[in-house]
């Protein structure tokens, strides 16, 4: 393996980054960190379980003379997704109340780089590539 193919040690990269990027601490603040579940994920999981239950209930019962299986699946799908997403949100709320009692206090640093920031495209600076493109 050549030196290009060999993996580098991540600790040497962080030392090199620290030497090149000089950052200063602008401010310190004490903040409280609260862990919370992601409600969207719980609601999505509940909706998926609702779809699976609708599919199982559609196949579990005999076919009806008034409605075919696709219509029954559609009816059950509407209710299953709604109820599943609602139950997922309730489960997330319960987990949030149980886990939410533990708070951690940490010190957060606001860092600022000593290097000037580059102009963003379209900001109106004389060296803006966007302006020179539009003038052509």
C-alpha positions as CSV (number, residue, x, y, z in Angstrom):
1,X,0.0,0.0,0.0
2,X,1.3,3.4,-0.8
3,X,1.1,6.3,1.6
4,X,-2.0,7.7,-0.2
5,X,-3.9,4.5,0.4
6,X,-3.0,4.0,4.0
7,X,-5.5,5.4,6.5
8,X,-4.3,8.3,8.6
9,X,-4.5,8.5,12.3
10,X,-7.4,10.9,13.2
11,X,-5.5,12.3,16.2
12,X,-2.8,13.7,13.9
13,X,-5.4,15.4,11.7
14,X,-7.0,17.1,14.7
15,X,-3.5,18.4,15.9
16,X,-2.9,19.8,12.4
17,X,-6.3,21.4,12.3
18,X,-5.7,23.0,15.7
19,X,-2.4,24.5,14.5
20,X,-3.9,26.0,11.3
21,X,-7.2,27.3,12.6
22,X,-6.7,29.7,15.4
23,X,-10.0,30.2,17.3
24,X,-10.7,32.3,20.2
25,X,-13.4,32.0,22.9
26,X,-15.8,34.9,22.5
27,X,-18.2,34.0,25.3
28,X,-19.0,31.3,27.8
29,X,-22.5,30.4,29.0
30,X,-23.9,27.8,31.3
31,X,-26.7,26.0,29.6
32,X,-29.1,23.1,30.6
33,X,-29.2,20.2,28.3
34,X,-32.4,18.2,28.0
35,X,-32.7,15.0,26.1
36,X,-35.9,14.5,24.2
37,X,-37.2,11.8,21.9
38,X,-37.8,12.7,18.2
39,X,-41.6,12.9,17.9
40,X,-41.6,12.6,14.2
41,X,-39.9,9.2,14.3
42,X,-42.3,7.8,16.9
43,X,-45.3,9.1,14.8
44,X,-43.8,7.6,11.7
45,X,-43.3,4.2,13.4
46,X,-46.9,4.3,14.7
47,X,-48.2,5.1,11.2
48,X,-46.1,2.2,9.7
49,X,-47.5,-0.2,12.3
50,X,-51.0,1.1,11.5
51,X,-50.4,0.2,7.8
52,X,-49.2,-3.3,8.7
53,X,-52.3,-3.8,11.0
54,X,-54.6,-2.6,8.2
55,X,-53.0,-5.1,5.8
56,X,-53.3,-8.0,8.3
57,X,-56.9,-7.2,9.1
58,X,-57.8,-7.0,5.4
59,X,-56.4,-10.5,4.8
60,X,-57.6,-12.0,8.1
61,X,-61.3,-11.6,7.5
62,X,-63.3,-13.2,4.6
63,X,-64.2,-11.1,1.6
64,X,-67.3,-9.0,1.8
65,X,-70.1,-9.0,-0.9
66,X,-70.5,-5.2,-0.7
67,X,-66.8,-4.1,-0.7
68,X,-63.8,-5.7,-2.3
69,X,-60.5,-6.1,-0.5
70,X,-58.9,-2.9,-1.9
71,X,-61.8,-0.8,-0.5
72,X,-61.6,-2.5,2.9
73,X,-57.8,-2.0,3.0
74,X,-58.3,1.7,2.1
75,X,-60.8,2.2,4.9
76,X,-58.7,0.4,7.4
77,X,-55.6,2.2,6.2
78,X,-57.1,5.6,6.9
79,X,-57.9,4.7,10.5
80,X,-54.8,2.7,11.1
81,X,-52.4,5.5,10.0
82,X,-54.3,8.1,12.0
83,X,-54.5,6.0,15.2
84,X,-51.0,4.7,14.8
85,X,-49.5,8.2,14.4
86,X,-51.5,9.4,17.4
87,X,-50.4,6.5,19.6
88,X,-46.8,7.0,18.5
89,X,-47.1,10.7,19.6
90,X,-48.5,9.6,23.0
91,X,-45.7,7.1,23.5
92,X,-43.1,9.8,22.7
93,X,-44.8,12.2,25.2
94,X,-44.7,9.5,27.9
95,X,-41.0,8.8,27.2
96,X,-40.3,12.5,27.2
97,X,-41.9,12.8,30.7
98,X,-39.9,9.9,32.0
99,X,-36.5,10.9,30.5
100,X,-37.2,14.6,30.8
101,X,-36.7,14.6,34.5
102,X,-32.9,14.4,34.1
103,X,-31.2,17.6,33.1
104,X,-27.5,18.2,32.7
105,X,-25.8,21.5,33.1
106,X,-22.8,22.2,30.8
107,X,-20.6,25.2,29.9
108,X,-20.8,26.2,26.3
109,X,-18.1,28.2,24.5
110,X,-18.9,30.5,21.6
111,X,-15.9,30.3,19.3
112,X,-14.8,32.8,16.7
113,X,-12.1,32.5,14.1
114,X,-9.5,35.1,13.7
115,X,-9.5,34.8,9.9
116,X,-11.6,37.1,7.8
117,X,-14.7,35.4,6.2
118,X,-14.8,35.1,2.4
119,X,-17.6,37.0,0.6
120,X,-20.6,34.9,-0.3
121,X,-21.8,34.8,-4.0
122,X,-24.4,37.6,-4.6
123,X,-23.3,39.7,-1.7
124,X,-22.3,42.7,-3.9
125,X,-18.5,42.5,-3.4
126,X,-16.3,43.6,-6.4
127,X,-14.8,40.1,-6.8
128,X,-18.1,38.5,-7.0
129,X,-18.3,35.8,-9.7
130,X,-22.0,36.1,-9.9
131,X,-21.9,39.7,-10.9
132,X,-19.3,39.2,-13.6
133,X,-21.4,36.3,-15.0
134,X,-24.5,38.5,-15.2
135,X,-22.6,41.3,-16.9
136,X,-21.5,39.1,-19.9
